[in-house]
Amino acid sequence: MSRDTTRREALRLIGLGAAAVAMPSIASPQAPTFPKGAIIRTLFKDMAPEELAGGATLFHEHLSLGTDFNQRFTAAAQAARALNGPGPAPLGTPPAPPRAGGAPNAGPGRGTGRAGGPPPAAGPNPMSDPTLMAQELTQAKAEGVACIVDAGHPDSGRDINFLRQASMLSGLPVVAGGGFYAEPWYPKELATMSEDDIVKALIKQADDDVLGAWGEIGSWDEITAVERKVFRAVGRAQVATNLPIFTHTGIPGKSAMEQLDLLEDAGANPAKIVIGHLGNLPDANVYVQKIICRRGAYVGFDRQGGGGDANVVPMVLALLEAGYVDHLMFSADTMRGYGKTLTVFLPKLKAAGVSDDIIHQITVNNSRRWLAFVPKRPRKR
């Protein structure tokens, strides 16, 4: 039986809900190594990367957003579709009319894999109460999550003190992302600021809010002139701080390579960059995803744990077969039910024959290698 036939049969059996079928052999990954002095900067302390070896780190989630975020996200998504069309349908699904929405996934098993998920579920909103959010984080800990990276910023309405309360109450380490999201969210003055001024603003934000990453840094979806300026500034801020970067590529991720170009041209290290939402760029040959990996960056499959998983599993398998286990990252981009990447998505990979060692490499080791950095500036608090 040919290698391709084996893989196709595995995928067919996933669709039928059958037992696991072994994938072609993939070499077991090696334990990560970290530079001397490398830390992961969480809200309350700088942690040695080894301290997070006992569970998964989710590189892109949302613990705090402004009350108008979903409305603004929907408007931006609709505007992008009006200009560009809805984009190709995900792998293995028939054409469907464009959806409104596209905000971060709202709950366990509810993402679409195309433009995010539906509006938040009815009932109490964890983002409005740090005690409720702490309960969400405590549940995530019980499901195997060791750390969460929050993908908010001041311009998306993220409340850094809310994150601190939820992290303290739950005991789950939280890394604060930061920067500027995308042009529909930018402060008005950003359009007239120089690139140098934006770099200074970014570094001040990193110091004041104790950021552990830049992100999510986005575009919608053809990168605008102002977004290019921000991407170059983020790349320069990475050089000044060593903080890692993760991005939002819009719908359906057409700007992925240009984002990486802009960041690298500004001096950013590709080994510290995750290009996000690439499960929204369906391609059986994973052409763009392979190029991102080949250039040394990470491919972010970060809307997982829902209906879009069936489209992403074959892309993950193709990248694993191509030897890119060290360049994959998983997360859910959700607002509650943070463990669903582990409890919903990973079992689908296991059913396709992906080993526990490979899953550990991606969810535990890759995320720590990306997050760990040698600080160039002292922690302020």
N, C-alpha and C positions, 0 to 999 in steps of 0.2 A: 504494500500500500504506500502511495506517495506521501511525502510530508504535507503537501497542500490538502490531499484527501483526508488525512488524519485530522487536520485542523478544521476543515469544513464539517466533518462528521461530529467533532466535539461541539461546534457551534449549533449544529442541527439538534443535538441531544439537549443542549441547554434550552433551546426553544421548546422541546418536548417535556422538559422537567425531568430528564433522565439522570442517571448517575454520572459521576465524573468520568471523563475520558482523558488519558494522559496526553499531554502535549509533547512535541519533540523535546529532547533533552536540552536544557539550558544550564550553563555552568553556574554553580552556586556562587553567590556574591561574597566578597570579602568584607570583613569588619572595617568600618570607617576609621580614618585617622584624622586628627585635627591639629592645626598649627599650635605651637606653644603660645599660651596666653589667650586662646580662643574662648569666647563665652557666647551664651545665648542670653540676650537681654530681655528679661521678663519685667512686668510692671513693678515687682517688689524687690528683685535682686538679679544680679548677673549670675547665671547658672553655668557650671561646667557642662559641656555637651553630654558627658557620661551620665549626668543626673537624670537625663530624659531617655535613657536607653530602655526603660521598662514598659514603654507604651508608644502609641502612635502620636505623632504631631500633625495636626491638621493645619495646613498652610494658608487656608482662605475660608474664613467663616465671619459671621456678623453677629456681634453681641449688642451693638448699640447703633441705631440709625435715627435720623430725624423723622418726625411724624409725617412729613410730606415726601419722604424718599421714594416710596413706591409710585406715587403719582408722577413725580418728576422722571422716574425711570421709565414708566410707561410712555410718557410723552416723548422722551428721547428715542426709545425703541421704535415708536411709530414714525417719528421723523426720519430715522435711518432707513426704515423699510420703504417709506414714500420716495426717498431718493434712489435707493439701491435695489428695491425689491426684497422679498423675504429671504432670498438665498436658497441654496439647495436643500432638499429634504434630507433628514438624517438617514444613515445607511439602513436599508431594510424596511423602510416605512413608505407608504404611499404618499403622494402629494397631499397637503392639507392647507386650508386657508390660513393666512397670517393670524397669529394670536396677538391680542393685546397683552401687556404685562411684560415679564422678563426680569422682574426683580429677583433678588436672591430667593432660593427655594424656601418654602414656608414650613415644611414639616416632613417627617419621615415618609419616604416612599412617594413623594408627591412631585418631584421634579420631572420636567419633560425632556431634558437633554437638548432642547432646541434654543430656547431663549430664556431659560431659567424656570421658575415655577409659578404657581398661582398666587393670588393674594394670601396674606397670612390667615391661618385657620381662625375660626371663631373662638371666643373665649378669652381668658386673661392673656395679656400680651407680656411675655417675659421681659421685653425691652422697656417696659414701663415700671418694673419693680425689681430691684436688685436681688431680693429674696427669691423671687420666681426664677430669675436668671441663674442664681446660684444652684437652685434645684436642677435646672437643665445641665449645668456644668458637672454637678455631682453625679448625675445619671451618665454623662459622657465618660467620666472617670471609671465608673463601674463597667462600662462597655469597652474599656481598653485605651481611652484617650489619655495621654500624658501631658499634652500642651496644646493650646489653640492660639493661632495667630488671628487677631481681629483685623478685618480689612477696611475699617472705617477711617474717616478723616474729619477734621473740623467742617469742611465744606459739605459733607454728607450727613452732618448732624450728629456725629459720634460724640458721646460724652465720656471723656477719659476717666472722670471720677466714678461714673457708673461702672466702668470696667474694673476699676480698682475694688469697688465694693463687692462685686460679684465674684471676683477672683479670691478676695480675702475670705468671704463667707464659705466658698466651696473648697478652697485649698487647691484649686487647679491653676497651674501657672498659665498666664495669658501674656502673649507678646502683642504689643500695640503696633499696628501699622500706621502709616501716615503719609503725608504729602498732599497732592491735589488729584482729585478723581478724574474728571473729564470735563470738557468745555461747558456742557450744560450746568455743571455744578460750580464752576470757577467763581471766585470772588471777582467783581467787576474790574477791580484795579489790576488783575493779573494780565489783562490784555495789553496794558500800557507799561507794565514793569519790564525792565531789562532782564536778560537771562542771568546776569550777575546778581541782580536783586532777588530773583526767584531762588537762586542757590542759597543766598543768605537767609531767606525766609524759611527754606526747608531745613537748614541746619539749626536755626533757632527753634523750630517746631520739634526737631529730634531731641534737642537738649531739654526743652521745657516739658514735653510730654513723655520723656524717656522711651523713645521709639526703639523697637527692635527690628524694624523692617520698613522699607518704603513700599507702600501698596495699599489698596490696589490702584495702580496708575493706569489710566484708561484712555481709549479713543472710541469714537462712534461714527461709522466704523472706518471711513476714510479719514486719516489723521488730518486735523486742521492745522493751520499755521501756528495757532496758539498752543495746541497740544504738542506740536513738534518742539516748540520752545520749552515747554514743561518737561518733555522727555529728555531733552538735552540737559536741562538743569538737574533732573533727577540723576542722570548718569554722572554728572559732575559731583553731586552731593554724595553719591556712592563712593567716589574716589576720596572725598574728604572725610568720610565717616566709616567706610567699609560695611555699612548696613546692606543687607540683601534687598532684592527688589522682586515684586511680583506684579503682574499686569492684568488688565481687563482688555480683551480684544474685540468687544462689541459683537455684532451679529453679521456674518457668521465667522468672525475671526480672520478676515482678509488681511488685517494690518499686522499680523504676527511678525513677519520677517522685517517689516519696516520698523516696528517697535524695537526689535533687537538691534537693527542697524543703528538707530538713533542713540540707543544706550551705549553700545560698544564704541561708536564714533566719539562719544563724549568721555570715553575712558573706562566705562564700567566693565567689571569682570563678568563674562558670561556664566562662569561657574556659580555666580551669586544672583542669577536671574531666572525666574520662572515666567514663561509666557503663558498666560492663563486662558481658560475657556476653550481650549483646543479640541474638546469633545464636540463643540458646536461647528467644527470644520470637518464635515464627514468626507472621508476619502479612504477607500479600501486599500490604497497603496500608501497611505499616510505620508504623502510626499512632503508637505510642509513640516509635519511633525518630525520626520527624519532629519530634515535640514536643521531644525532647531536643535535637535540632539547632537548632530554632527558638529555643530558650532560650539558645543560645550555647555549650552543652557539646558534648562528643564522644560519639559512639556507638562502643563498643568491640566489634568482631567479633574475639574473642580466643581462639577455640578452632579455629583454621583450619589446614588442611594435612591433612585427613582426610575421613572419610565425611560429615561434616556440611557440607562445602563446597557441595554441590549445593543445600542449603537456604538458604545464605547468599548465593550469587551473585545470585539474583533480588532479594533485599532490598537488596544493594549497588547493583544497577542502578537500582532504584526511587529510592533516595536520591540517586544521581548525577543522574538525570533531573529530580529535584525541586530540584537546585541546591545540594546539601549536600556537595560534595566537600571543603570545608574542615573538615568536622565528623566525619570517619570515621577510625578507627584500626584497624590489623590487628596480630594477634599470634597465638601458638599456645597459650599457657598450658601449656607442656610441661615435661618434666623431662629431655629429651635430644632430639637432632635439631632444634636450635633454628632452623635455616634453612628448615624446611619451609613456613613461611608464604610464603617467596619462591619456593621450588622446586616446591611442590605447589599452593598456593592461587592465587598470582598468574597462573600459566599458564591457569587456568580463567577468570579475569576477562578475560585477553587474548583467549581463545577467544570470549568474549561480546562482544568489540569494544571493551573498555576500553583506552584509549591508554596508551602509556608515560608521557606527560606526567601523566596523571591518577594513575597508579600511583606515580610519583615524588612527586607532591604529597602523597599519603596516607602513604606509607611513609617518606619522607625529610623533607618539610617540615612536615606536620601534627605529627609526633611531636616535632620540634625546637621548634616554636612552643609546644606544650603543656609540654614539659620546661623550657624556658628561663625563668628568673625572676631578678629583681633581689633579692639577699639582703638580709634585714633583720637578720641576725645573722652574726657572723664565723665562718668555718670554724675548727673547733678543731684539726684536724690534716690 
